[in-house]
């Protein structure tokens, strides 16, 4: 698998707002300079570039993992926004993902995910 900062930056430009990307990059680099380069190159310029899954599928997996972890509300909100605005999911499909997860992750985490969905759709 190749890692490409250029491909990662292209992906970020197509899926995130400039302000949103600048925010998480700044958070990572504040105490660990260059950490955002790893995310750009390895995650967005590597993992996301692999064949086999469409962006819609990747967003569903991301939302499920983040909702299950909890404590990741900013990231979950961003992935919900990308799922709807870029990956072609409807708000109803996103909600059904969280309803499907409810028996596995619990009601409190599902409620937190729904709050993230509300925030993502209001932005």
N, CA, C and O atoms as a GROMACS GRO file, in nm:
protein
  492
    1UNK      N    1   0.085  -0.117   0.000
    1UNK     CA    2   0.000   0.000   0.000
    1UNK      C    3   0.090   0.123   0.000
    1UNK      O    4   0.190   0.129   0.071
    2UNK      N    5   0.052   0.219  -0.079
    2UNK     CA    6   0.125   0.345  -0.086
    2UNK      C    7   0.063   0.446   0.009
    2UNK      O    8  -0.057   0.444   0.037
    3UNK      N    9   0.148   0.536   0.058
    3UNK     CA   10   0.103   0.649   0.138
    3UNK      C   11   0.138   0.774   0.060
    3UNK      O   12   0.250   0.790   0.014
    4UNK      N   13   0.041   0.864   0.047
    4UNK     CA   14   0.064   0.984  -0.032
    4UNK      C   15   0.003   1.106   0.036
    4UNK      O   16  -0.119   1.116   0.052
    5UNK      N   17   0.088   1.198   0.076
    5UNK     CA   18   0.037   1.322   0.135
    5UNK      C   19  -0.044   1.400   0.031
    5UNK      O   20  -0.145   1.461   0.064
    6UNK      N   21   0.001   1.399  -0.095
    6UNK     CA   22  -0.072   1.471  -0.200
    6UNK      C   23  -0.212   1.415  -0.217
    6UNK      O   24  -0.309   1.491  -0.223
    7UNK      N   25  -0.225   1.282  -0.226
    7UNK     CA   26  -0.358   1.222  -0.241
    7UNK      C   27  -0.442   1.246  -0.116
    7UNK      O   28  -0.563   1.268  -0.124
    8UNK      N   29  -0.376   1.242  -0.001
    8UNK     CA   30  -0.447   1.269   0.124
    8UNK      C   31  -0.502   1.410   0.128
    8UNK      O   32  -0.616   1.432   0.168
    9UNK      N   33  -0.420   1.507   0.086
    9UNK     CA   34  -0.466   1.647   0.083
    9UNK      C   35  -0.580   1.665  -0.017
    9UNK      O   36  -0.674   1.740   0.010
   10UNK      N   37  -0.574   1.596  -0.132
   10UNK     CA   38  -0.683   1.603  -0.230
   10UNK      C   39  -0.812   1.548  -0.169
   10UNK      O   40  -0.919   1.607  -0.186
   11UNK      N   41  -0.800   1.436  -0.099
   11UNK     CA   42  -0.918   1.374  -0.037
   11UNK      C   43  -0.977   1.468   0.068
   11UNK      O   44  -1.098   1.486   0.074
   12UNK      N   45  -0.891   1.526   0.151
   12UNK     CA   46  -0.938   1.618   0.255
   12UNK      C   47  -1.008   1.738   0.192
   12UNK      O   48  -1.114   1.780   0.239
   13UNK      N   49  -0.952   1.792   0.087
   13UNK     CA   50  -1.013   1.908   0.020
   13UNK      C   51  -1.152   1.873  -0.035
   13UNK      O   52  -1.240   1.959  -0.039
   14UNK      N   53  -1.170   1.748  -0.077
   14UNK     CA   54  -1.298   1.707  -0.135
   14UNK      C   55  -1.401   1.668  -0.030
   14UNK      O   56  -1.521   1.664  -0.060
   15UNK      N   57  -1.358   1.641   0.093
   15UNK     CA   58  -1.451   1.587   0.192
   15UNK      C   59  -1.465   1.670   0.320
   15UNK      O   60  -1.555   1.645   0.399
   16UNK      N   61  -1.376   1.768   0.341
   16UNK     CA   62  -1.380   1.844   0.465
   16UNK      C   63  -1.373   1.994   0.435
   16UNK      O   64  -1.324   2.036   0.330
   17UNK      N   65  -1.424   2.070   0.527
   17UNK     CA   66  -1.410   2.216   0.512
   17UNK      C   67  -1.266   2.254   0.545
   17UNK      O   68  -1.201   2.188   0.625
   18UNK      N   69  -1.217   2.362   0.484
   18UNK     CA   70  -1.081   2.406   0.517
   18UNK      C   71  -1.065   2.435   0.667
   18UNK      O   72  -0.961   2.407   0.726
   19UNK      N   73  -1.170   2.492   0.728
   19UNK     CA   74  -1.164   2.524   0.871
   19UNK      C   75  -1.159   2.396   0.956
   19UNK      O   76  -1.084   2.388   1.053
   20UNK      N   77  -1.239   2.298   0.918
   20UNK     CA   78  -1.241   2.172   0.992
   20UNK      C   79  -1.108   2.100   0.985
   20UNK      O   80  -1.057   2.051   1.086
   21UNK      N   81  -1.051   2.093   0.865
   21UNK     CA   82  -0.922   2.026   0.847
   21UNK      C   83  -0.812   2.100   0.923
   21UNK      O   84  -0.728   2.038   0.988
   22UNK      N   85  -0.814   2.232   0.916
   22UNK     CA   86  -0.712   2.311   0.987
   22UNK      C   87  -0.722   2.289   1.138
   22UNK      O   88  -0.621   2.285   1.207
   23UNK      N   89  -0.843   2.273   1.188
   23UNK     CA   90  -0.863   2.255   1.331
   23UNK      C   91  -0.802   2.125   1.382
   23UNK      O   92  -0.726   2.126   1.479
   24UNK      N   93  -0.833   2.011   1.317
   24UNK     CA   94  -0.778   1.885   1.368
   24UNK      C   95  -0.628   1.876   1.344
   24UNK      O   96  -0.556   1.816   1.424
   25UNK      N   97  -0.580   1.935   1.235
   25UNK     CA   98  -0.436   1.935   1.211
   25UNK      C   99  -0.364   2.014   1.320
   25UNK      O  100  -0.260   1.972   1.370
   26UNK      N  101  -0.420   2.128   1.356
   26UNK     CA  102  -0.359   2.212   1.460
   26UNK      C  103  -0.358   2.138   1.593
   26UNK      O  104  -0.258   2.143   1.666
   27UNK      N  105  -0.468   2.070   1.626
   27UNK     CA  106  -0.475   1.995   1.752
   27UNK      C  107  -0.367   1.887   1.757
   27UNK      O  108  -0.301   1.871   1.860
   28UNK      N  109  -0.350   1.814   1.649
   28UNK     CA  110  -0.249   1.708   1.647
   28UNK      C  111  -0.107   1.764   1.654
   28UNK      O  112  -0.022   1.710   1.725
   29UNK      N  113  -0.083   1.871   1.581
   29UNK     CA  114   0.054   1.924   1.568
   29UNK      C  115   0.097   2.013   1.685
   29UNK      O  116   0.216   2.039   1.701
   30UNK      N  117   0.002   2.058   1.765
   30UNK     CA  118   0.038   2.150   1.874
   30UNK      C  119   0.143   2.090   1.967
   30UNK      O  120   0.240   2.157   2.002
   31UNK      N  121   0.124   1.966   2.006
   31UNK     CA  122   0.218   1.902   2.098
   31UNK      C  123   0.299   1.791   2.031
   31UNK      O  124   0.394   1.740   2.090
   32UNK      N  125   0.262   1.756   1.911
   32UNK     CA  126   0.334   1.652   1.837
   32UNK      C  127   0.351   1.697   1.693
   32UNK      O  128   0.282   1.647   1.603
   33UNK      N  129   0.442   1.791   1.669
   33UNK     CA  130   0.460   1.845   1.533
   33UNK      C  131   0.480   1.734   1.430
   33UNK      O  132   0.560   1.642   1.448
   34UNK      N  133   0.405   1.745   1.321
   34UNK     CA  134   0.413   1.646   1.213
   34UNK      C  135   0.314   1.532   1.224
   34UNK      O  136   0.301   1.452   1.131
   35UNK      N  137   0.244   1.522   1.338
   35UNK     CA  138   0.148   1.413   1.355
   35UNK      C  139   0.037   1.418   1.250
   35UNK      O  140  -0.010   1.315   1.204
   36UNK      N  141  -0.003   1.538   1.212
   36UNK     CA  142  -0.109   1.549   1.111
   36UNK      C  143  -0.062   1.498   0.975
   36UNK      O  144  -0.142   1.449   0.896
   37UNK      N  145   0.067   1.509   0.948
   37UNK     CA  146   0.120   1.456   0.821
   37UNK      C  147   0.099   1.305   0.812
   37UNK      O  148   0.070   1.252   0.705
   38UNK      N  149   0.114   1.236   0.926
   38UNK     CA  150   0.092   1.092   0.926
   38UNK      C  151  -0.054   1.062   0.893
   38UNK      O  152  -0.082   0.973   0.812
   39UNK      N  153  -0.148   1.135   0.954
   39UNK     CA  154  -0.290   1.112   0.928
   39UNK      C  155  -0.320   1.141   0.781
   39UNK      O  156  -0.390   1.063   0.715
   40UNK      N  157  -0.269   1.252   0.730
   40UNK     CA  158  -0.294   1.288   0.590
   40UNK      C  159  -0.240   1.180   0.496
   40UNK      O  160  -0.311   1.135   0.407
   41UNK      N  161  -0.116   1.140   0.516
   41UNK     CA  162  -0.053   1.044   0.425
   41UNK      C  163  -0.100   0.901   0.442
   41UNK      O  164  -0.131   0.834   0.344
   42UNK      N  165  -0.104   0.854   0.567
   42UNK     CA  166  -0.136   0.713   0.592
   42UNK      C  167  -0.286   0.684   0.588
   42UNK      O  168  -0.329   0.583   0.532
   43UNK      N  169  -0.365   0.773   0.647
   43UNK     CA  170  -0.509   0.748   0.653
   43UNK      C  171  -0.578   0.794   0.525
   43UNK      O  172  -0.633   0.714   0.451
   44UNK      N  173  -0.574   0.926   0.500
   44UNK     CA  174  -0.647   0.980   0.385
   44UNK      C  175  -0.575   0.954   0.253
   44UNK      O  176  -0.640   0.942   0.149
   45UNK      N  177  -0.443   0.946   0.256
   45UNK     CA  178  -0.366   0.918   0.134
   45UNK      C  179  -0.326   0.773   0.121
   45UNK      O  180  -0.255   0.736   0.028
   46UNK      N  181  -0.370   0.690   0.213
   46UNK     CA  182  -0.336   0.547   0.211
   46UNK      C  183  -0.460   0.461   0.224
   46UNK      O  184  -0.512   0.410   0.125
   47UNK      N  185  -0.508   0.446   0.346
   47UNK     CA  186  -0.624   0.360   0.373
   47UNK      C  187  -0.745   0.396   0.289
   47UNK      O  188  -0.810   0.309   0.231
   48UNK      N  189  -0.776   0.525   0.282
   48UNK     CA  190  -0.894   0.569   0.205
   48UNK      C  191  -0.875   0.548   0.055
   48UNK      O  192  -0.973   0.550  -0.019
   49UNK      N  193  -0.754   0.530   0.009
   49UNK     CA  194  -0.727   0.514  -0.134
   49UNK      C  195  -0.738   0.368  -0.180
   49UNK      O  196  -0.737   0.340  -0.300
   50UNK      N  197  -0.747   0.277  -0.085
   50UNK     CA  198  -0.754   0.135  -0.120
   50UNK      C  199  -0.883   0.102  -0.194
   50UNK      O  200  -0.987   0.163  -0.171
   51UNK      N  201  -0.874   0.005  -0.282
   51UNK     CA  202  -0.993  -0.043  -0.352
   51UNK      C  203  -1.070  -0.138  -0.261
   51UNK      O  204  -1.015  -0.189  -0.163
   52UNK      N  205  -1.196  -0.160  -0.292
   52UNK     CA  206  -1.274  -0.260  -0.220
   52UNK      C  207  -1.391  -0.203  -0.142
   52UNK      O  208  -1.489  -0.274  -0.119
   53UNK      N  209  -1.383  -0.078  -0.101
   53UNK     CA  210  -1.494  -0.014  -0.030
   53UNK      C  211  -1.519   0.124  -0.090
   53UNK      O  212  -1.425   0.197  -0.123
   54UNK      N  213  -1.644   0.156  -0.102
   54UNK     CA  214  -1.681   0.290  -0.146
   54UNK      C  215  -1.678   0.384  -0.025
   54UNK      O  216  -1.679   0.338   0.089
   55UNK      N  217  -1.674   0.514  -0.051
   55UNK     CA  218  -1.672   0.611   0.057
   55UNK      C  219  -1.792   0.594   0.149
   55UNK      O  220  -1.780   0.608   0.271
   56UNK      N  221  -1.907   0.565   0.094
   56UNK     CA  222  -2.029   0.543   0.173
   56UNK      C  223  -2.006   0.432   0.275
   56UNK      O  224  -2.042   0.447   0.392
   57UNK      N  225  -1.947   0.321   0.232
   57UNK     CA  226  -1.920   0.209   0.321
   57UNK      C  227  -1.819   0.248   0.429
   57UNK      O  228  -1.835   0.213   0.546
   58UNK      N  229  -1.716   0.319   0.388
   58UNK     CA  230  -1.614   0.362   0.484
   58UNK      C  231  -1.675   0.454   0.591
   58UNK      O  232  -1.641   0.445   0.708
   59UNK      N  233  -1.766   0.542   0.548
   59UNK     CA  234  -1.828   0.633   0.644
   59UNK      C  235  -1.917   0.555   0.741
   59UNK      O  236  -1.921   0.588   0.860
   60UNK      N  237  -1.987   0.454   0.693
   60UNK     CA  238  -2.068   0.373   0.785
   60UNK      C  239  -1.980   0.305   0.889
   60UNK      O  240  -2.013   0.302   1.007
   61UNK      N  241  -1.867   0.250   0.844
   61UNK     CA  242  -1.775   0.187   0.938
   61UNK      C  243  -1.719   0.288   1.037
   61UNK      O  244  -1.712   0.260   1.156
   62UNK      N  245  -1.680   0.405   0.988
   62UNK     CA  246  -1.628   0.509   1.076
   62UNK      C  247  -1.732   0.551   1.180
   62UNK      O  248  -1.701   0.563   1.299
   63UNK      N  249  -1.855   0.572   1.134
   63UNK     CA  250  -1.960   0.614   1.227
   63UNK      C  251  -1.986   0.507   1.331
   63UNK      O  252  -2.003   0.539   1.449
   64UNK      N  253  -1.987   0.381   1.291
   64UNK     CA  254  -2.011   0.272   1.386
   64UNK      C  255  -1.900   0.264   1.489
   64UNK      O  256  -1.926   0.251   1.609
   65UNK      N  257  -1.775   0.273   1.443
   65UNK     CA  258  -1.663   0.264   1.536
   65UNK      C  259  -1.661   0.382   1.632
   65UNK      O  260  -1.642   0.363   1.753
   66UNK      N  261  -1.682   0.502   1.581
   66UNK     CA  262  -1.678   0.621   1.666
   66UNK      C  263  -1.794   0.623   1.765
   66UNK      O  264  -1.777   0.660   1.881
   67UNK      N  265  -1.912   0.582   1.720
   67UNK     CA  266  -2.027   0.577   1.810
   67UNK      C  267  -2.003   0.474   1.920
   67UNK      O  268  -2.037   0.497   2.036
   68UNK      N  269  -1.945   0.360   1.884
   68UNK     CA  270  -1.919   0.255   1.983
   68UNK      C  271  -1.814   0.298   2.085
   68UNK      O  272  -1.823   0.263   2.203
   69UNK      N  273  -1.714   0.374   2.040
   69UNK     CA  274  -1.610   0.419   2.132
   69UNK      C  275  -1.662   0.521   2.232
   69UNK      O  276  -1.630   0.515   2.350
   70UNK      N  277  -1.743   0.613   2.185
   70UNK     CA  278  -1.787   0.722   2.270
   70UNK      C  279  -1.672   0.819   2.296
   70UNK      O  280  -1.556   0.784   2.279
   71UNK      N  281  -1.706   0.939   2.335
   71UNK     CA  282  -1.604   1.040   2.362
   71UNK      C  283  -1.538   1.095   2.237
   71UNK      O  284  -1.434   1.160   2.244
   72UNK      N  285  -1.600   1.070   2.123
   72UNK     CA  286  -1.543   1.112   1.994
   72UNK      C  287  -1.642   1.200   1.918
   72UNK      O  288  -1.648   1.196   1.795
   73UNK      N  289  -1.718   1.277   1.991
   73UNK     CA  290  -1.827   1.352   1.930
   73UNK      C  291  -1.784   1.444   1.815
   73UNK      O  292  -1.852   1.447   1.713
   74UNK      N  293  -1.673   1.519   1.827
   74UNK     CA  294  -1.635   1.604   1.713
   74UNK      C  295  -1.605   1.522   1.587
   74UNK      O  296  -1.643   1.560   1.477
   75UNK      N  297  -1.536   1.410   1.605
   75UNK     CA  298  -1.503   1.326   1.489
   75UNK      C  299  -1.628   1.260   1.432
   75UNK      O  300  -1.645   1.253   1.310
   76UNK      N  301  -1.716   1.211   1.519
   76UNK     CA  302  -1.839   1.147   1.472
   76UNK      C  303  -1.925   1.248   1.397
   76UNK      O  304  -1.981   1.217   1.292
   77UNK      N  305  -1.936   1.369   1.450
   77UNK     CA  306  -2.014   1.473   1.383
   77UNK      C  307  -1.957   1.500   1.244
   77UNK      O  308  -2.033   1.513   1.148
   78UNK      N  309  -1.826   1.509   1.233
   78UNK     CA  310  -1.763   1.532   1.103
   78UNK      C  311  -1.788   1.419   1.005
   78UNK      O  312  -1.812   1.443   0.887
   79UNK      N  313  -1.781   1.295   1.053
   79UNK     CA  314  -1.804   1.181   0.962
   79UNK      C  315  -1.951   1.172   0.921
   79UNK      O  316  -1.981   1.130   0.809
   80UNK      N  317  -2.041   1.209   1.008
   80UNK     CA  318  -2.183   1.212   0.970
   80UNK      C  319  -2.203   1.316   0.860
   80UNK      O  320  -2.272   1.291   0.761
   81UNK      N  321  -2.144   1.433   0.879
   81UNK     CA  322  -2.154   1.540   0.779
   81UNK      C  323  -2.100   1.492   0.644
   81UNK      O  324  -2.162   1.515   0.540
   82UNK      N  325  -1.985   1.426   0.645
   82UNK     CA  326  -1.927   1.373   0.521
   82UNK      C  327  -2.016   1.265   0.461
   82UNK      O  328  -2.033   1.259   0.339
   83UNK      N  329  -2.073   1.180   0.545
   83UNK     CA  330  -2.162   1.073   0.496
   83UNK      C  331  -2.279   1.131   0.418
   83UNK      O  332  -2.317   1.079   0.314
   84UNK      N  333  -2.337   1.238   0.471
   84UNK     CA  334  -2.455   1.297   0.407
   84UNK      C  335  -2.417   1.388   0.291
   84UNK      O  336  -2.476   1.379   0.183
   85UNK      N  337  -2.319   1.475   0.311
   85UNK     CA  338  -2.288   1.576   0.210
   85UNK      C  339  -2.199   1.526   0.097
   85UNK      O  340  -2.203   1.581  -0.014
   86UNK      N  341  -2.120   1.424   0.123
   86UNK     CA  342  -2.024   1.380   0.021
   86UNK      C  343  -2.049   1.235  -0.024
   86UNK      O  344  -2.042   1.204  -0.142
   87UNK      N  345  -2.079   1.148   0.072
   87UNK     CA  346  -2.090   1.005   0.040
   87UNK      C  347  -2.229   0.963  -0.005
   87UNK      O  348  -2.250   0.847  -0.041
   88UNK      N  349  -2.324   1.055  -0.004
   88UNK     CA  350  -2.456   1.026  -0.060
   88UNK      C  351  -2.554   0.955   0.032
   88UNK      O  352  -2.657   0.906  -0.014
   89UNK      N  353  -2.525   0.949   0.161
   89UNK     CA  354  -2.620   0.887   0.253
   89UNK      C  355  -2.729   0.989   0.287
   89UNK      O  356  -2.704   1.109   0.290
   90UNK      N  357  -2.848   0.939   0.313
   90UNK     CA  358  -2.956   1.026   0.357
   90UNK      C  359  -2.952   1.033   0.510
   90UNK      O  360  -2.898   0.944   0.575
   91UNK      N  361  -3.008   1.138   0.567
   91UNK     CA  362  -3.017   1.143   0.713
   91UNK      C  363  -3.089   1.021   0.771
   91UNK      O  364  -3.052   0.972   0.878
   92UNK      N  365  -3.191   0.972   0.702
   92UNK     CA  366  -3.262   0.854   0.750
   92UNK      C  367  -3.170   0.732   0.753
   92UNK      O  368  -3.176   0.652   0.847
   93UNK      N  369  -3.084   0.715   0.653
   93UNK     CA  370  -2.991   0.602   0.651
   93UNK      C  371  -2.891   0.612   0.766
   93UNK      O  372  -2.858   0.511   0.828
   94UNK      N  373  -2.843   0.732   0.792
   94UNK     CA  374  -2.750   0.751   0.904
   94UNK      C  375  -2.820   0.715   1.035
   94UNK      O  376  -2.764   0.644   1.119
   95UNK      N  377  -2.942   0.765   1.053
   95UNK     CA  378  -3.017   0.734   1.175
   95UNK      C  379  -3.038   0.584   1.190
   95UNK      O  380  -3.024   0.530   1.300
   96UNK      N  381  -3.070   0.516   1.080
   96UNK     CA  382  -3.090   0.372   1.086
   96UNK      C  383  -2.962   0.297   1.122
   96UNK      O  384  -2.968   0.191   1.186
   97UNK      N  385  -2.847   0.351   1.082
   97UNK     CA  386  -2.720   0.290   1.124
   97UNK      C  387  -2.710   0.292   1.276
   97UNK      O  388  -2.672   0.192   1.337
   98UNK      N  389  -2.745   0.404   1.337
   98UNK     CA  390  -2.735   0.415   1.482
   98UNK      C  391  -2.841   0.330   1.552
   98UNK      O  392  -2.814   0.271   1.657
   99UNK      N  393  -2.961   0.323   1.495
   99UNK     CA  394  -3.065   0.237   1.552
   99UNK      C  395  -3.019   0.090   1.547
   99UNK      O  396  -3.038   0.014   1.642
  100UNK      N  397  -2.958   0.053   1.435
  100UNK     CA  398  -2.907  -0.084   1.422
  100UNK      C  399  -2.799  -0.114   1.527
  100UNK      O  400  -2.790  -0.226   1.578
  101UNK      N  401  -2.718  -0.014   1.559
  101UNK     CA  402  -2.611  -0.031   1.657
  101UNK      C  403  -2.661  -0.037   1.801
  101UNK      O  404  -2.591  -0.088   1.889
  102UNK      N  405  -2.780   0.015   1.827
  102UNK     CA  406  -2.828   0.032   1.964
  102UNK      C  407  -2.815  -0.095   2.050
  102UNK      O  408  -2.769  -0.084   2.164
  103UNK      N  409  -2.854  -0.213   2.003
  103UNK     CA  410  -2.840  -0.330   2.091
  103UNK      C  411  -2.693  -0.368   2.118
  103UNK      O  412  -2.664  -0.439   2.214
  104UNK      N  413  -2.605  -0.320   2.035
  104UNK     CA  414  -2.463  -0.354   2.049
  104UNK      C  415  -2.385  -0.252   2.130
  104UNK      O  416  -2.292  -0.288   2.202
  105UNK      N  417  -2.422  -0.123   2.118
  105UNK     CA  418  -2.344  -0.018   2.185
  105UNK      C  419  -2.419   0.044   2.302
  105UNK      O  420  -2.359   0.116   2.383
  106UNK      N  421  -2.548   0.018   2.313
  106UNK     CA  422  -2.628   0.070   2.423
  106UNK      C  423  -2.702   0.199   2.387
  106UNK      O  424  -2.667   0.269   2.292
  107UNK      N  425  -2.804   0.226   2.466
  107UNK     CA  426  -2.888   0.343   2.443
  107UNK      C  427  -2.811   0.474   2.466
  107UNK      O  428  -2.824   0.565   2.384
  108UNK      N  429  -2.731   0.487   2.572
  108UNK     CA  430  -2.661   0.614   2.593
  108UNK      C  431  -2.569   0.652   2.476
  108UNK      O  432  -2.568   0.768   2.435
  109UNK      N  433  -2.494   0.558   2.423
  109UNK     CA  434  -2.406   0.589   2.311
  109UNK      C  435  -2.487   0.616   2.184
  109UNK      O  436  -2.447   0.698   2.101
  110UNK      N  437  -2.600   0.550   2.169
  110UNK     CA  438  -2.686   0.578   2.054
  110UNK      C  439  -2.744   0.719   2.065
  110UNK      O  440  -2.750   0.791   1.966
  111UNK      N  441  -2.785   0.758   2.184
  111UNK     CA  442  -2.835   0.894   2.204
  111UNK      C  443  -2.726   0.997   2.175
  111UNK      O  444  -2.752   1.101   2.114
  112UNK      N  445  -2.604   0.968   2.217
  112UNK     CA  446  -2.492   1.060   2.189
  112UNK      C  447  -2.470   1.070   2.038
  112UNK      O  448  -2.445   1.178   1.986
  113UNK      N  449  -2.479   0.957   1.968
  113UNK     CA  450  -2.463   0.957   1.822
  113UNK      C  451  -2.574   1.038   1.756
  113UNK      O  452  -2.548   1.110   1.659
  114UNK      N  453  -2.696   1.028   1.807
  114UNK     CA  454  -2.807   1.105   1.750
  114UNK      C  455  -2.787   1.255   1.775
  114UNK      O  456  -2.824   1.336   1.691
  115UNK      N  457  -2.727   1.292   1.889
  115UNK     CA  458  -2.697   1.433   1.912
  115UNK      C  459  -2.592   1.482   1.812
  115UNK      O  460  -2.598   1.595   1.763
  116UNK      N  461  -2.496   1.396   1.782
  116UNK     CA  462  -2.394   1.431   1.682
  116UNK      C  463  -2.461   1.448   1.546
  116UNK      O  464  -2.426   1.537   1.469
  117UNK      N  465  -2.557   1.362   1.516
  117UNK     CA  466  -2.628   1.372   1.388
  117UNK      C  467  -2.703   1.504   1.382
  117UNK      O  468  -2.700   1.572   1.279
  118UNK      N  469  -2.770   1.540   1.489
  118UNK     CA  470  -2.843   1.667   1.491
  118UNK      C  471  -2.746   1.783   1.468
  118UNK      O  472  -2.776   1.874   1.390
  119UNK      N  473  -2.631   1.780   1.534
  119UNK     CA  474  -2.532   1.887   1.517
  119UNK      C  475  -2.479   1.891   1.373
  119UNK      O  476  -2.462   1.998   1.316
  120UNK      N  477  -2.453   1.775   1.317
  120UNK     CA  478  -2.398   1.768   1.180
  120UNK      C  479  -2.497   1.824   1.078
  120UNK      O  480  -2.458   1.892   0.984
  121UNK      N  481  -2.625   1.794   1.098
  121UNK     CA  482  -2.726   1.838   1.002
  121UNK      C  483  -2.761   1.986   1.018
  121UNK      O  484  -2.816   2.047   0.927
  122UNK      N  485  -2.729   2.044   1.134
  122UNK     CA  486  -2.757   2.185   1.155
  122UNK      C  487  -2.641   2.275   1.110
  122UNK      O  488  -2.658   2.397   1.100
  123UNK      N  489  -2.527   2.217   1.083
  123UNK     CA  490  -2.409   2.297   1.042
  123UNK      C  491  -2.423   2.345   0.900
  123UNK      O  492  -2.335   2.414   0.849
   0.00000   0.00000   0.00000
